[in-house]
Amino acid sequence: MNRPGEIEVEFGVPIPGRILPREAWVQTAVKRLPEPPPLDLQRLFGRHAPVVVDIGCGNGRFVVANAVRHPEHDHIGIDILPVVIRYATRRGNQRGLSNTRFAVCGGFEFVTRWLSPQSTREFHIYHPQPFKDAAQRERRLLTPEFLVAVHRALEPQGRLFLQTDNPRYWRYFQMVVPALFDFAAHPQPWPEDPRGRTRREIIARSKRLRVYRATATARYFADAAQLEELARTLPRPDFDAAD
Ligand SMILES: C[S@@+](CC[C@H](N)C(=O)[O-])C[C@H]1O[C@@H](n2cnc3c(N)ncnc32)[C@H](O)[C@@H]1O
């Protein structure tokens, strides 16, 4: 049970923001995404502000930290697993983060169905599951179609932040992402999060695994058909991710 004023610490690394008294808590869970889509972001947040989306947000460390640091931005964390979204929403609620929402949803479905074109300033994807078992490779999040959908949902010059500790997934990022984005590797830890930006980064670094980071800025395509062509022709993520 968290007490008001408390700073939460996970693996020795504080999570930004303080636990507020109960009367200042808010409701960050989106229990049901609207049907029919898309999401009306202005209505959801009650204002018009740049939107930051974390796909596969896990327990919400990055979303919560960024929402505390950037009250001028709105944030959405998505994960397919209800239990991690419960942790994330509790963190957002108890910090009074009115600029934050969390929902249970698959990343591909969320981007393709609920986000309108050019609606999003930034996407963040930290440590997508590599699915090392060959029978599960189909479940990998980063596919050419997914990248095209992310590109479509981004504002012009919008950015995608990517990170993994799986060297084969990293090689795949390097192979496909530059076809749609200006890709820049970022080998050092993010300056605001020197000990780790997410739970998985903190765990990976404690195991002395190398962490690969990149930022990718959406390139301009005059012809949407070019993007469709890339979705069809870029290599699929069917690499062997085993150690
Ligand atoms: C290795 S964890 C990383 C969590 C967090 N980003 C971090 O870095 O600590 C991968 C997360 O992606 C979620 N996930 C897996 N497939 C997904 C999908 N198709 N859509 C959304 N989330 C997914 C998992 O439930 C899990 O929480």
The ligand as an SDF file (V2000), in Angstrom:
LIG
                    3D

 27 29  0  0  0  0  0  0  0  0999 V2000
    9.3390   -7.3110  -22.5800 C   0  0  0  0  0  0  0  0  0  0  0  0
    7.8950   -6.4530  -22.1000 S   0  0  0  0  0  0  0  0  0  0  0  0
    8.4480   -4.7590  -22.0970 C   0  0  0  0  0  0  0  0  0  0  0  0
    7.5580   -3.8800  -21.2940 C   0  0  0  0  0  0  0  0  0  0  0  0
    8.0250   -2.4320  -21.2120 C   0  0  0  0  0  0  0  0  0  0  0  0
    7.9420   -1.7620  -22.4970 N   0  0  0  0  0  0  0  0  0  0  0  0
    9.4340   -2.3820  -20.6710 C   0  0  0  0  0  0  0  0  0  0  0  0
   10.3470   -2.0480  -21.4490 O   0  0  0  0  0  0  0  0  0  0  0  0
    9.6070   -2.6880  -19.4700 O   0  0  0  0  0  0  0  0  0  0  0  0
    6.8810   -6.5190  -23.5660 C   0  0  0  0  0  0  0  0  0  0  0  0
    5.4820   -6.0120  -23.3200 C   0  0  0  0  0  0  0  0  0  0  0  0
    4.7880   -6.0010  -24.5620 O   0  0  0  0  0  0  0  0  0  0  0  0
    3.4740   -6.4980  -24.3530 C   0  0  0  0  0  0  0  0  0  0  0  0
    2.9880   -6.9840  -25.6400 N   0  0  0  0  0  0  0  0  0  0  0  0
    3.3340   -8.1150  -26.3010 C   0  0  0  0  0  0  0  0  0  0  0  0
    2.7170   -8.2020  -27.4880 N   0  0  0  0  0  0  0  0  0  0  0  0
    1.9670   -7.0700  -27.5930 C   0  0  0  0  0  0  0  0  0  0  0  0
    1.0850   -6.5670  -28.5950 C   0  0  0  0  0  0  0  0  0  0  0  0
    0.8660   -7.2220  -29.7280 N   0  0  0  0  0  0  0  0  0  0  0  0
    0.4720   -5.3880  -28.3630 N   0  0  0  0  0  0  0  0  0  0  0  0
    0.6710   -4.7030  -27.2100 C   0  0  0  0  0  0  0  0  0  0  0  0
    1.4980   -5.1410  -26.2250 N   0  0  0  0  0  0  0  0  0  0  0  0
    2.1300   -6.2930  -26.4180 C   0  0  0  0  0  0  0  0  0  0  0  0
    3.6410   -7.5510  -23.2860 C   0  0  0  0  0  0  0  0  0  0  0  0
    2.4270   -7.8280  -22.6110 O   0  0  0  0  0  0  0  0  0  0  0  0
    4.6820   -6.8980  -22.3880 C   0  0  0  0  0  0  0  0  0  0  0  0
    4.0900   -6.1070  -21.3760 O   0  0  0  0  0  0  0  0  0  0  0  0
  1  2  1  0
  2  3  1  0
  2 10  1  0
  3  4  1  0
  4  5  1  0
  5  6  1  0
  5  7  1  0
  7  8  2  0
  7  9  1  0
 10 11  1  0
 11 12  1  0
 11 26  1  0
 12 13  1  0
 13 14  1  0
 13 24  1  0
 14 15  1  0
 14 23  1  0
 15 16  2  0
 16 17  1  0
 17 18  1  0
 17 23  2  0
 18 19  1  0
 18 20  2  0
 20 21  1  0
 21 22  2  0
 22 23  1  0
 24 25  1  0
 24 26  1  0
 26 27  1  0
M  CHG  2   2   1   9  -1
M  END
$$$$
